[in-house]
Amino acid sequence: MTILVIEDSRFLRLAIERILVKAGYHVIAVGDGQEGLLRAQDNRPDLILLDMMLPTLEGTEVLRQLKQDPLTTHIPIIVLSGLSQKNEEKLKTAGAVAYFEKSLLNLDKDGSSLVQAVQNVVDELRGVEDTPRLPAGGWVSI
């Protein structure tokens, strides 16, 4: 399974990549929204972890464009944000399958909460019509 990580913080990006690779995932990691959008279109990953505060193209715009593009609309997106979950409903409506606060990632330890969140999405994907994709607008509780 390939996961695209779109995160501008070099520290977080490398930590997330390290944790996910250790958990057995193939990871593509980029540092800005425009590059993330291009990588998603070129590589069509199985899952995207998307930060909201990004240079060149903000996360909300990346999410919007991914969900409007026929090549990427089926890719489930977990939103990562430093902000509280007050935007959760808006993100659901925009097409994200899950929301995760960065403060809960525990990347300085083992990152198990992130791996568990990703695994929850993967499990949900496998449970929907035996296909590894969620329909646009689906939502997974993590």
C-alpha positions, 0 to 999 in steps of 0.5 A: 500500500502506498501512502502520500504524505503532504506535510510542510514540516520537515521534522513531521514529514520525516517522522511520519515517513519513518513510522509508516515505513516501519509499519510496512507501508510504501511512503511518498513524502512531499513538503508543499501542496502543489507538489502533493497534488502533482504526486497524487495525480502521477502516482495515485497512492492508496491513501493520502495524509494531508496537512492543512497549512501548506505553502504554494497551495493550502490543504483545503485547496489540495483536498478540493482539487483531488476530489474534483479530479477523476484520477484522484477522487477515489483516493481516501484522504486523512487530514492532519492538522494542528487545529482543533476538530472544529473544522471536522464537519467542513472537512467531511463535506469536502471529502476527507475520510478522517481527521487527526490532530497532530498533537495526538500523533505521539511521533516522539514515541512510537507513533502507534496512534498514527499507525492505528489511524491509518490501519483503521482507514485501511480496514474500512477500505477493505470492508467496502465492497472488497475494494481498497477504496472509499467512495468520495465523501465516506467517513471513518472514525479514528 
